[in-house]
Amino acid sequence: MVKILDFTSLFLYCLFIYWLSDQPTLPVPSLFSQQDKILHAGAYFIMGVLAWRSFRYLLNGSIILALLSITFCSLYGISDEWHQSFVDGRFSDLTDWIADTSGAGLAVFLLYKLRW
């Protein structure tokens, strides 16, 4: 039952990210320069945790689990940036993808260190 909940949580979170990316603007006040990079990293930190929790049922090796989780989040980040390039008012940004991958990488690194 927990396995289904973990995979469902990851799937729904990916849908939520897709929905956010499909909005022309987001109601987030701009407090400082490059704030969006922290928001990207935070969002993908959560995705990294959800990916780790989901993929742990498929793999035993923690290095492979870590690489799969980061790769999944990074590829999703690329697809998210590509998707935004088609949304009016939004644009694709390489540094957003770097923030996405960094956030997921930080989450997976912490989970790896806490686990082992």
C-alpha positions as CSV (number, residue, x, y, z in Angstrom):
1,M,0.0,0.0,0.0
2,V,2.8,2.4,0.8
3,K,4.4,1.6,-2.5
4,I,1.3,2.7,-4.3
5,L,1.1,5.9,-2.2
6,D,4.7,6.8,-3.0
7,F,4.3,6.3,-6.7
8,T,1.0,8.2,-6.7
9,S,2.6,11.1,-4.8
10,L,5.4,11.4,-7.3
11,F,2.9,11.2,-10.2
12,L,0.6,13.8,-8.7
13,Y,3.5,16.1,-7.9
14,C,4.7,15.9,-11.5
15,L,1.2,16.8,-12.6
16,F,1.3,19.8,-10.2
17,I,4.6,21.0,-11.6
18,Y,3.2,20.6,-15.1
19,W,0.1,22.6,-14.2
20,L,2.3,25.4,-12.6
21,S,4.4,25.5,-15.8
22,D,1.3,25.8,-17.9
23,Q,0.3,29.1,-16.2
24,P,1.3,32.3,-18.0
25,T,2.3,33.9,-14.7
26,L,2.6,32.7,-11.1
27,P,1.3,34.8,-8.2
28,V,4.7,34.9,-6.4
29,P,6.0,38.3,-5.1
30,S,9.5,39.1,-6.3
31,L,11.6,39.7,-3.1
32,F,15.1,39.5,-4.6
33,S,17.0,38.8,-7.8
34,Q,17.2,35.1,-8.8
35,Q,14.5,34.2,-6.3
36,D,13.0,31.8,-9.0
37,K,16.1,29.7,-8.9
38,I,15.6,29.0,-5.2
39,L,11.9,28.2,-5.9
40,H,13.0,25.8,-8.7
41,A,15.5,24.1,-6.4
42,G,13.0,23.8,-3.6
43,A,10.3,22.3,-5.9
44,Y,12.7,19.8,-7.3
45,F,14.2,19.0,-3.9
46,I,10.7,17.7,-3.0
47,M,10.5,15.8,-6.3
48,G,13.9,14.3,-5.5
49,V,12.6,13.0,-2.2
50,L,9.4,11.6,-3.9
51,A,11.5,10.0,-6.6
52,W,13.8,8.4,-4.1
53,R,10.9,7.0,-2.1
54,S,9.2,5.7,-5.3
55,F,12.2,4.1,-6.9
56,R,13.6,2.5,-3.8
57,Y,11.0,-0.3,-4.5
58,L,12.7,-1.0,-7.8
59,L,16.4,-1.0,-6.8
60,N,18.5,-2.3,-4.0
61,G,21.7,-0.5,-4.7
62,S,21.7,3.0,-3.2
63,I,24.1,4.5,-5.7
64,I,21.9,3.3,-8.6
65,L,18.8,4.5,-6.7
66,A,20.5,7.9,-6.3
67,L,21.5,8.2,-9.9
68,L,18.0,7.1,-11.1
69,S,16.3,9.6,-8.8
70,I,18.5,12.5,-10.0
71,T,18.2,11.5,-13.6
72,F,14.5,11.3,-13.5
73,C,14.2,14.7,-11.9
74,S,16.7,16.2,-14.3
75,L,14.9,14.8,-17.3
76,Y,11.6,16.0,-16.0
77,G,13.1,19.5,-15.5
78,I,14.3,19.5,-19.1
79,S,10.8,18.5,-20.3
80,D,9.3,21.2,-18.0
81,E,11.5,23.9,-19.5
82,W,10.7,22.7,-23.0
83,H,7.0,22.8,-22.1
84,Q,7.3,26.4,-20.8
85,S,8.8,27.5,-24.1
86,F,5.3,26.9,-25.6
87,V,3.3,28.8,-22.9
88,D,2.5,32.5,-23.5
89,G,4.3,34.6,-21.0
90,R,6.8,31.9,-20.0
91,F,10.2,31.0,-21.4
92,S,12.7,28.2,-21.2
93,D,15.9,28.9,-19.2
94,L,19.0,26.7,-18.8
95,T,19.7,28.1,-15.3
96,D,16.2,27.0,-14.2
97,W,17.0,23.5,-15.3
98,I,20.3,23.7,-13.4
99,A,18.4,24.8,-10.3
100,D,16.0,21.9,-10.8
101,T,18.7,19.3,-11.0
102,S,20.7,20.9,-8.1
103,G,17.6,20.8,-5.9
104,A,17.0,17.1,-6.7
105,G,20.6,16.3,-6.3
106,L,20.8,17.9,-2.9
107,A,17.7,16.0,-1.7
108,V,19.1,12.7,-3.0
109,F,22.6,13.4,-1.5
110,L,21.0,14.0,1.9
111,L,18.9,10.9,1.7
112,Y,21.9,8.9,0.6
113,K,24.0,10.2,3.6
114,L,21.1,9.7,6.1
115,R,20.5,6.1,4.8
116,W,24.1,4.9,4.8
